[in-house]
Amino acid sequence: MSSNAVLDVFEKYQKARVQFVQKVSELATRPQNIDALQGAGVMRLLRPLLLDVVPSIQQSAASALGSLANHSDDLAEDVVANEILPQLVYSLGDQNRFYKKAATYVLRSVAKHSPELAQAVVDSGALFSLTTCLEDFDPGVKESAAWALGYIASHNQALAHSVVDAGAVPLLVLCIQEPELSLKRICASALADICKHTAELAQAVVDAGAVPYLAPMVQHEDSKLKRQVCACLSQIAKHEVDLAEVVVEAEIFPSILRCLKDNDAIVAKNAATCIREVAKHTPEMAKLIVNAGGAAALVDYVQKSRGNARLPAIMALGYIAAFSETLALAIIVSSGVEPLKLSLLQEKDDHIKAAAAWAIGQVGRHSSDHARAIAEADVLRLLIHALKDESSSADLAKKAKRSLKAIINKCTHYESLENALREAPAGTQRHILEQFSNLLPNDSQARKSFVKQGCLQYTLTLDDINPDLKPLVEKISDNFPSEIVNYYSPKYAKGLLDQLDSHQPAV
């Protein structure tokens, strides 16, 4: 055979390989083709092509493997089982940018599914190569590597520590400063995935100088970037007071409050989450938020949002109100009671209702004025309903009960207490009666209202229903003349009937 014929054979073979791998790569992008490709043993066919002499074949093979691994954890496990990862990592350092993008795509597609698969990526030695890719000239390579590192770190504390120990954090902070928006987004997301686990990991991100670059970005025009920045700042702030202070000192207030009105719902929710994580630590931080206009902004956000989006803002209001009378009063003055009431009334999910019930309790527990604001909004009735409703979760019932107790112990709004007395379960009735026993001796108008509204008559029946309440019933009865007590006593009517039976009419 002549040399030209040999070259012709090789050219045809090379062309066939190119056509094959390109077709497989194209088919792998469509989910409906995945099972057929897997059944045909495509993994075994693609693996040797990763070492092909033609760069385009290598890239297409890696891209196809990435699409397959991305589809399901079973296929990602097949990639690991076929020992493809070490091969990718080995060739990652000395290839062009197109291959690096494809190879890091495979690594992130495997790592995203489970901690075990992410550990397999780490065990293949990929962290060093991925970290090196963060220093690449091409922004696309940096982005793909940061994405993979974020997936690895997201699973658990140990994997996040592996990413930190590989020296990735300072390079991710450098990448945030690059002009490409997509790179900024991915790096902010990766940093959030690292620091969400522990204070130590969050401290590593802070020590790398991330916060001064992240904080100004809450004002960025790009909504997707603001999502990741707000999420990252909240993950830093949530662990400790010191970390929250770093976030606050980066002057995110009042800028982040404007994010609550952002047209992007995820930006607004992530901003509310960040505010919550700052507010929960100390009275000083809660006061800083209120002084920046945070109470009104959070109330407005709760008013306008629905579902899980409401939750972080509801909790933020609860944390702020919990610290002091003044801060709780700021919530009331900002018309915060009504949105919390609507959250308790309208929401379908019990965990959101429970948060609203808890926040209401934090607002109303400080003084009689605070409790009156809650009572006048007719919230006690809703809390009682949540407590008595058999469909309520244990957490909702628990928080409703605690809030009722805290508010009732401070409440001097007689009408609300009188209405609540009839509807409340026995445990809550005890607290209402205790409050009445404290209020009635000093207020003649309250005693008249107590009689006119039928509360005395109802109270006198309670010792028969629940003997444990008898001491309280007697204490309340002592505030009224014996004639009135006897008149409204259940035994009075029975005594009259008995007299009727024994009475002999005059002939």
Secondary structure, DSSP 4 states (H G I P E B T S, - for coil): --HHHHHHHHHHHHHHHHHHHHHHHHHHTSGGGHHHHHHTTHHHHHGGGGG-SSHHHHHHHHHHHHHHHHH-HHHHHHHHHTTHHHHHHHHHTTS-HHHHHHHHHHHHHHHTS-HHHHHHHHHTTHHHHHHHHTT-S-HHHHHHHHHHHHHHHHS-HHHHHHHHHTTHHHHHHHHHTSS-HHHHHHHHHHHHHHHTS-HHHHHHHHHTT-HHHHGGGGG-S-HHHHHHHHHHHHHHHTS-HHHHHHHHHTT-TTHHHHGGG-SSHHHHHHHHHHHHHHHTT-HHHHHHHHHTTHHHHHHHHHHH--GGGGHHHHHHHHHHHHH-HHHHHHHHHTT-HHHHHHHHHH---HHHHHHHHHHHHHHHTS-HHHHHHHHHTTHHHHHHHHHH-TTS-HHHHHHHHHHHHHHHTT---HHHHHHHHHHS-HHHHHHHHHHHHHHGGG-HHHHHHHHHTTHHHHHHHHHHH-GGGHHHHHHHHTTS-HHHHHHHSHHHHHHHHHHHHH-----
